[in-house]
Amino acid sequence: SLAERVATLAGVDAGCCARVGARIRLTAGARELVNAVHAADGAIAVVSGGFHELLDPIAADLGLDHHRANRLEVVDGRFTGST
């Protein structure tokens, strides 16, 4: 199913991720949870079936310790439809 989802993005401007990412809203309490775990000397890791292009800015904003997601292939500023 990942290959099918990614194939639908072939030719789409990769810059769309910034516009889509701006619409993502964190679950209530997510930031507080991360802060509390860090205050207790813990670490937070996220594994997503989504895409790095959307997860990376969120991970940076929250200060996640580790994160992994699928990476989309981009050529000349457009998604190729492959990972």
C-alpha positions, 0 to 999 in steps of 0.5 A: 500500500505504501508504493500505491500511496507514493505513486499518487504523488508522482510529479507533485511539487515537493514544496507542498509539504510546507503547506500541508505541514502548516495544517498539522495540529498536535494532539492536545498534551503532546508537547507537555508529554515530551517535556515531562519525559525529558524532565524525567531524563527520558527519551522520546522516539516516534516511528511513523508510517508517514513521511519524513518531509512532514515529520521532520519539522514536528520532531524538531519543534518538539525536540524529539530524540529520535524519529523515523518515517518513509522518505520520498524521492525528489528530483528537480523539486518534484516527487518521483512517485518512489521512496 
